[in-house]
Every structure is written in structure tokens, then in C-alpha cells.
Amino acid sequence: MQRKIICALLSTVVISGPVFAAPTGSSYVGLQYSKLNYEAEYDYDYLGQEYDLDLEAEPDALIGRVGYFVTDYFALEARVDMGLSDEEVTVEDYKSGVDVGVDYMYGLYGIGYLPLADTLALYALLGYTGIESQFDSPIGKVEETESDFSYGVGAEVNFTPTMAGSVEYVTYLDESDQYDFTLTAISAGLSYRF
């Protein structure tokens, strides 16, 4: 359902008017603070008894952004992320003794803008993300590398012709492998257009 909403928003951007337009060919750089949300559901069988465990952690990260406006309403953006802090994983609301954090994350996204006013626009992003995370426990460290299709929505406010602020919600990973897990983020940041 989320993917259909985001695709509809991107389609709307294509036919929107020239209110919030960024000049074609302009570029931008920015930084975002992100509160990541790692959630996993682990099902296993022990002595014939099935168990379902919910795991969750919320580490922090700092994301660097570099983008280029291909048209007035569509930009290509690259992101690089570094973890700021680890957080202990909770299992069914109990502390596990295992810390999780992001070693690095990278991605490439297409971003479509839907202008709402002279200084305000909604946007949707679609793209690809790769991530390496690290799990630390008293018995050792485990590094895990994943990649997936990513999607999200956000809002951007122009403070000046060159400075803007944004807030967004992005699903970076949504995997079903040995167990189901997602990595989402709520982020806020600033960007400079040139």
C-alpha cells in the first residue's frame, strides 16, 4: 500500500505547476540527523515448540546528501551515512545485552517534488540502499551486510533561495530472509543549493 501511495505522489509531481521549482541543473549538499528503527521478527522451533520473538533497536546516524536537479521537480541524490551511536537490542521488551549500530550506509535515489506553496513542497523518494551493521555482544562481534529497494516521503521548506530544511520518513530495508526485518528512519536536516 505504501508503495502505491509513493508512486501516485511521484506521478503527481510530473504534472504539478511551477510554484516551488528548483532550477534544472542546480545541485545541493546537505546533512540529516536520523533516528533509525531496526525491527525484526524471528521465528524458531525448539524441541517441537515454535517461538516468535520481536527484536527492536533505535541507533542514531548522520547522513550526508549530494543531489542534482535533472528537471525542476526531479532530482537524483546520493547518500552516505555513518552511525553516531549504538543501541541495545530489546527482545520482547527485555534488554538482550547485544548492541546494534550502523557501520556505514550508502544509497542512490530519485526524488520527485510536489509543490504546495512558494516555499513548501512534499517529496517522495525511490532508490537503492546498501548497509553494513554491527552487532556487539559479550561473546563477540558480528557484521552483517544487506541491500534493498528503498522508498519514503518527506517535506521540504525553503528558508532562503539557497537554504532548505527537511523532515522525512524512509524505509531503507524491508527483508524476508531467515527472519523478517525492516530498517526505517525518521530524519531532519538542512541542505544548501548552488
C-alpha positions in Angstrom: 0.0 0.0 0.0 2.8 2.4 0.9 4.5 1.8 -2.5 1.2 2.7 -4.3 0.9 5.9 -2.4 4.5 6.9 -3.1 4.2 6.0 -6.8 1.0 8.1 -7.0 2.8 11.1 -5.4 5.7 10.8 -7.9 3.2 10.7 -10.8 1.5 13.9 -9.4 4.9 15.6 -9.3 5.3 15.2 -13.1 2.1 17.3 -13.7 2.5 19.9 -11.0 2.8 23.6 -11.6 5.9 25.9 -11.4 5.5 27.1 -7.8 8.4 25.5 -5.9 10.6 24.8 -8.9 14.3 24.3 -8.4 16.3 25.3 -11.5 17.2 22.4 -13.7 20.9 21.8 -13.4 21.2 23.1 -9.9 22.9 21.0 -7.2 22.7 20.7 -3.4 24.5 19.2 -0.4 23.1 18.5 3.0 23.2 16.8 6.3 20.5 14.9 8.2 20.2 13.5 11.7 18.4 10.2 11.6 16.8 8.1 14.3 16.9 4.6 12.8 14.4 1.9 13.8 15.6 -1.7 13.4 12.8 -4.2 13.9 13.0 -8.0 13.3 10.6 -10.9 13.8 12.4 -14.1 14.4 10.6 -17.5 14.4 12.3 -20.6 15.5 11.5 -24.1 16.7 12.9 -25.5 19.9 12.2 -29.1 20.9 9.0 -29.1 18.8 7.8 -25.8 20.3 7.5 -22.8 18.0 8.6 -19.4 19.3 8.1 -15.9 17.8 10.5 -13.2 19.0 10.2 -9.4 18.3 13.6 -7.6 18.3 13.9 -3.8 18.2 16.7 -1.1 18.4 16.9 2.6 17.6 20.5 3.7 16.8 21.4 7.2 15.6 23.1 8.2 12.4 24.3 11.2 10.4 23.5 11.2 6.7 25.4 13.2 4.1 23.4 14.1 0.9 24.5 15.3 -2.5 22.0 15.9 -5.3 21.4 17.2 -8.7 18.1 18.5 -10.2 17.6 16.8 -13.6 14.4 18.8 -14.1 12.7 21.5 -12.0 10.8 18.8 -10.0 13.0 15.7 -10.1 16.5 15.2 -8.5 19.0 12.4 -8.3 20.6 12.0 -4.9 23.4 10.0 -3.4 23.6 9.5 0.4 26.4 8.3 2.7 25.6 7.5 6.3 27.7 6.9 9.4 26.4 5.6 12.7 26.6 8.0 15.6 25.6 5.6 18.4 24.7 2.0 19.1 21.7 0.9 21.0 21.0 -2.3 22.9 18.5 -4.6 21.2 15.4 -5.4 23.1 13.8 -8.8 22.7 10.1 -8.8 23.7 10.8 -5.6 25.6 13.7 -7.2 27.6 17.3 -6.0 27.2 19.4 -8.5 25.3 22.9 -7.5 26.1 23.5 -7.1 22.3 24.2 -3.6 20.9 23.5 -2.8 17.2 24.8 0.1 15.2 25.4 1.2 11.6 29.0 1.0 10.4 28.0 2.6 7.1 25.1 3.1 4.7 25.0 4.3 1.1 22.3 4.8 -1.5 21.2 6.3 -4.7 17.7 7.7 -5.0 15.3 9.5 -7.4 13.3 12.3 -5.7 10.2 13.9 -7.1 8.8 17.1 -5.6 5.2 18.2 -5.3 5.0 22.0 -4.7 2.3 23.2 -2.2 3.4 26.8 -1.8 6.2 29.2 -2.7 8.5 27.7 0.0 6.9 24.3 0.8 7.0 21.0 -1.1 6.3 17.4 -0.4 8.6 14.8 -1.9 8.8 11.1 -2.5 12.0 9.1 -3.0 12.7 5.7 -4.5 16.0 4.0 -4.8 18.5 1.5 -3.6 20.3 1.2 -0.2 23.3 -0.8 1.0 24.2 -1.1 4.7 26.7 -2.7 7.0 25.6 -3.1 10.6 27.5 -4.4 13.5 26.1 -6.5 16.5 28.3 -6.5 19.6 27.7 -9.0 22.4 29.7 -10.2 25.4 30.8 -13.2 23.3 31.9 -11.3 20.2 31.0 -9.1 17.2 29.0 -9.9 14.1 28.9 -7.7 11.0 26.1 -8.0 8.6 25.7 -6.5 5.1 22.3 -6.1 3.4 20.9 -4.1 0.4 17.3 -3.5 -0.7 14.9 -1.3 -2.6 14.1 1.8 -0.6 11.2 4.3 -0.5 10.0 7.2 1.5 8.2 10.6 1.8 9.2 13.9 3.2 8.6 17.7 3.3 11.0 20.5 2.4 10.8 24.1 3.4 12.9 26.8 1.7 14.2 29.3 4.2 16.1 31.3 1.5 16.7 30.7 -2.2 19.7 28.5 -1.2 18.9 27.1 2.2 16.2 24.5 3.0 15.2 22.2 5.8 13.5 18.8 5.5 11.9 16.1 7.5 11.3 12.6 6.1 10.3 9.0 6.8 12.1 6.4 4.8 12.0 2.6 4.7 15.6 1.7 3.8 15.4 -2.1 4.1 12.4 -4.5 4.2 13.8 -8.0 4.0 12.4 -11.5 4.4 15.3 -13.9 4.7 15.9 -16.2 7.7 13.8 -13.7 9.6 11.7 -10.7 8.7 13.3 -7.3 9.4 12.9 -3.7 8.5 15.2 -0.6 8.8 13.3 2.7 8.8 14.3 6.2 9.7 12.8 9.5 10.7 15.2 12.2 9.7 15.6 16.0 9.9 18.2 18.1 8.2 19.4 21.1 6.2 20.6 21.5 2.7 22.4 24.1 0.6 21.5 24.6 -3.0 24.0 26.0 -5.6 
